[in-house]
């Protein structure tokens, strides 16, 4: 499966290698490119832009807060405009209920699938 992964902080950096170990093709993006390069050595592709990590079947985001999620999801080349119709976004970020509702509406309008946890 083709998986995109955005956010390689403490949680994301621990989760992403498991996808590689399970045999998935992984494209990673992180604001700090050096964190993504660590995974390149393990077989991941490094995306230069958010949009480049949104080309696969599934996109996983593990971001710090509402502001970080808004920047990645709603920006001009963000997930909302880049994830293909039928693509699934799994949000593992800690965000508000209000933002989660906005994400759900955005994904519905784009024909995308939004799986999330509120926390």
N, C-alpha and C positions, 0 to 999 in steps of 0.2 A: 504494500500500500504506500502511496505517496503522501507523506505527512510534512506539514510546515509547523515550525515551532518558534514562537516569539517570546522572549523573556528568559534569560539564562542567569537569573539570580540564584540564591541558595536552593530554592525548590526546583526551578527549571533546569539548572545544571545537573541536579541529581536525577531528574526524570528523563531528560532527552536521551542519555546513553542507553537507557532500557529499550527505547524504540529502535535504536540501531541494533542492539543485541537480539531483538526479536525479528530482525530481518527487514524492517521497513526502510524505504528510501526517505531520508530526512533532509529537509532544508531548514536551516536555522537563521534567525536574525536576532541581533541584540544591539542596543545603542553602543555598547562597548564592544567593538569588533573582536578584540583579543579573546573574549569569553567564547565567541562563536568559533574562532580558529582552533580552540582546544578540541572541539567536536569534529572539525575538518580532519584532524589527524586520525580520528576514529572512523571516518568514512562519510560524514555529513557534508552536504553542500552548504556554503555560506552565502546568504542572500545579501546583496548590497542595499536593498530597499525593502521596506515592509511588503510591498506588492509582490516582490519576488518570492516571498515565503508563502504566498497565498495561491499557488498554482495547482496544488494537489487536491486530493480527496478530502482531507481533514486538515484543519488548522487548530493548533493548541496555543492558547496564550496564557502566560503565567506572569502577570504584571502586578505592580505594587499597590495601585490605588486607582480611584476614579480618574484622576488627571492623566495618568499614564495610559489607561485604557482608552479614554477619549482621544488622545493624541494618535494612538495606533489604529483605532477603529474608524474614526470619523475624518481623518485627514484626507487631503486631496488624493494621495495614492495609498490610502489606508485599506483596511480589510474590507470595509463595506463596499468599496468600489472594485476591489481586486479579487475577492473570493468568487469563484464561478457559481452560477445557479446550480443548486443541488449539492454544493460543497457544505461541509459541516464545520462550524466553529465551536470548539470546546473551550470555554472560558474557565480557567482555574484561578482567576484573579480575585482578590478580595475587594468587592465593589458594593456600592449601595443598591438597594432594591430599586430605586428610581432609575439608575443607570442600567440596571439589568433589564428593566422594562423598555428603555430606549433601544438597547441592543436587540431585544426580541422583535420589536417593530421594524427596525432597520433590516434585519435578516429576513423577516417575512416579506417585506416589500421587494427584496432582491432575489427571492426564491431560494434562500439559503437556509440551512438548518442550524439552530442555535441550541447547544447543550451547555448548561452552566450549573454552578453551585453558588449559592448566596452565603457569604461568610465574611 
